[in-house]
């Protein structure tokens, strides 16, 4: 990808937290419904844990 900057794992984690806050604030999920994940490479995925609030 020419001209693009890769995000660090920490930045991806912050993005996941922000997405979770937004979907909760809009009432799309209860406190610990579902999971949010992001693929950070061909072999790595970061995901929220199941059943945690």
Z-matrix of the N, CA and C atoms (Angstrom, degrees):
N
C 1 1.445
C 2 1.521 1 109.12
N 3 1.255 2 116.48 1 108.83
C 4 1.450 3 121.61 2 -178.30
C 5 1.523 4 110.50 3 -73.76
N 6 1.331 5 115.88 4 129.76
C 7 1.452 6 120.86 5 175.85
C 8 1.513 7 115.55 6 79.68
N 9 1.319 8 119.26 7 0.13
C 10 1.460 9 120.44 8 -179.80
C 11 1.526 10 110.03 9 -96.14
N 12 1.308 11 115.16 10 155.95
C 13 1.459 12 121.52 11 179.48
C 14 1.524 13 107.78 12 -114.76
N 15 1.323 14 116.00 13 128.66
C 16 1.461 15 120.44 14 179.09
C 17 1.525 16 109.22 15 -76.15
N 18 1.329 17 116.24 16 139.32
C 19 1.457 18 120.88 17 176.62
C 20 1.520 19 109.43 18 -81.46
N 21 1.317 20 115.17 19 149.84
C 22 1.461 21 120.04 20 174.77
C 23 1.527 22 109.07 21 -79.27
N 24 1.317 23 116.25 22 165.45
C 25 1.467 24 120.12 23 177.06
C 26 1.523 25 110.25 24 -59.20
N 27 1.318 26 116.83 25 -40.51
C 28 1.462 27 120.70 26 179.13
C 29 1.521 28 112.56 27 -61.21
N 30 1.324 29 116.80 28 -39.09
C 31 1.467 30 120.63 29 177.87
C 32 1.527 31 110.84 30 -66.12
N 33 1.328 32 116.58 31 -39.46
C 34 1.467 33 120.06 32 176.44
C 35 1.523 34 110.42 33 -63.55
N 36 1.315 35 117.14 34 -41.17
C 37 1.467 36 120.74 35 178.64
C 38 1.529 37 110.92 36 -62.14
N 39 1.322 38 117.02 37 -42.26
C 40 1.468 39 120.76 38 176.90
C 41 1.523 40 110.81 39 -62.59
N 42 1.331 41 117.09 40 -39.28
C 43 1.467 42 121.01 41 177.45
C 44 1.527 43 111.02 42 -62.17
N 45 1.331 44 117.08 43 -41.90
C 46 1.464 45 120.88 44 178.71
C 47 1.525 46 110.03 45 -61.20
N 48 1.327 47 116.84 46 -44.43
C 49 1.465 48 120.68 47 179.02
C 50 1.530 49 110.09 48 -59.80
N 51 1.318 50 116.95 49 -44.13
C 52 1.465 51 120.75 50 -179.74
C 53 1.530 52 111.24 51 -63.85
N 54 1.317 53 117.49 52 -42.97
C 55 1.469 54 120.85 53 177.99
C 56 1.527 55 109.98 54 -61.60
N 57 1.319 56 117.13 55 -44.86
C 58 1.467 57 120.71 56 179.36
C 59 1.526 58 111.09 57 -60.36
N 60 1.312 59 116.84 58 -43.23
C 61 1.471 60 120.34 59 178.56
C 62 1.523 61 111.16 60 -62.07
N 63 1.309 62 116.35 61 -41.99
C 64 1.472 63 119.99 62 -178.89
C 65 1.522 64 112.16 63 -66.70
N 66 1.334 65 117.49 64 -45.67
C 67 1.468 66 118.12 65 -178.06
C 68 1.526 67 111.11 66 -69.34
N 69 1.329 68 117.32 67 -30.52
C 70 1.466 69 120.13 68 175.78
C 71 1.529 70 110.34 69 -70.43
N 72 1.335 71 117.48 70 -45.00
C 73 1.469 72 120.57 71 -177.37
C 74 1.524 73 112.10 72 -64.50
N 75 1.318 74 117.29 73 -26.36
C 76 1.464 75 121.16 74 178.09
C 77 1.526 76 112.38 75 -87.15
N 78 1.336 77 116.71 76 -2.13
C 79 1.453 78 120.63 77 177.22
C 80 1.523 79 114.17 78 78.96
N 81 1.326 80 116.99 79 16.82
C 82 1.464 81 120.24 80 -179.98
C 83 1.522 82 112.41 81 -74.91
N 84 1.332 83 117.21 82 -23.11
C 85 1.465 84 122.09 83 -179.83
C 86 1.521 85 109.14 84 -142.06
N 87 1.342 86 115.65 85 158.24
C 88 1.460 87 120.73 86 169.70
C 89 1.524 88 107.17 87 -81.21
N 90 1.298 89 117.18 88 -176.00
C 91 1.465 90 120.27 89 -171.92
C 92 1.521 91 114.81 90 -58.20
N 93 1.327 92 118.43 91 -33.34
C 94 1.471 93 118.50 92 -177.34
C 95 1.528 94 112.82 93 -134.59
N 96 1.317 95 116.83 94 32.97
C 97 1.468 96 120.78 95 176.17
C 98 1.524 97 110.30 96 -81.55
N 99 1.314 98 116.60 97 139.30
C 100 1.457 99 122.16 98 170.07
C 101 1.512 100 115.08 99 66.56
N 102 1.317 101 114.09 100 -176.41
C 103 1.458 102 121.95 101 179.96
C 104 1.520 103 109.11 102 -134.52
N 105 1.306 104 115.32 103 153.42
C 106 1.460 105 122.17 104 172.95
C 107 1.518 106 105.98 105 -121.52
N 108 1.329 107 116.52 106 136.23
C 109 1.460 108 119.40 107 -178.93
C 110 1.518 109 110.71 108 -142.17
N 111 1.328 110 114.61 109 160.54
C 112 1.460 111 121.39 110 175.32
C 113 1.527 112 107.90 111 -142.95
N 114 1.321 113 116.02 112 135.16
C 115 1.465 114 120.80 113 175.87
C 116 1.524 115 106.87 114 -85.34
N 117 1.334 116 116.56 115 121.38
C 118 1.460 117 119.80 116 -178.19
C 119 1.523 118 112.77 117 -100.99
N 120 1.320 119 116.48 118 -11.79
C 121 1.467 120 121.24 119 173.99
C 122 1.524 121 107.43 120 -161.87
N 123 1.310 122 116.39 121 -179.90
C 124 1.466 123 119.83 122 178.42
C 125 1.519 124 112.17 123 -63.12
N 126 1.328 125 117.04 124 -22.19
C 127 1.464 126 120.97 125 -175.03
C 128 1.524 127 114.42 126 -119.52
N 129 1.341 128 118.40 127 1.16
C 130 1.464 129 120.30 128 -175.42
C 131 1.525 130 111.94 129 -131.13
N 132 1.338 131 114.42 130 138.30
C 133 1.461 132 122.49 131 176.04
C 134 1.522 133 107.14 132 -132.91
N 135 1.320 134 116.45 133 137.68
C 136 1.464 135 121.66 134 172.22
C 137 1.521 136 106.17 135 -105.95
N 138 1.334 137 117.20 136 132.19
C 139 1.465 138 121.02 137 -178.98
C 140 1.517 139 110.35 138 -139.86
N 141 1.321 140 114.75 139 151.00
C 142 1.455 141 119.08 140 173.67
C 143 1.527 142 108.14 141 -70.76
N 144 1.324 143 117.44 142 148.06
C 145 1.464 144 119.80 143 179.29
C 146 1.528 145 111.09 144 -73.21
N 147 1.304 146 116.67 145 151.59
C 148 1.458 147 122.47 146 178.26
C 149 1.524 148 110.03 147 -77.23
N 150 1.336 149 115.87 148 136.95
C 151 1.458 150 120.85 149 174.13
C 152 1.512 151 115.46 150 74.03
N 153 1.309 152 118.10 151 17.79
C 154 1.466 153 121.17 152 178.57
C 155 1.520 154 108.47 153 -109.00
N 156 1.322 155 116.09 154 142.74
C 157 1.466 156 118.68 155 176.77
C 158 1.506 157 110.11 156 -121.23
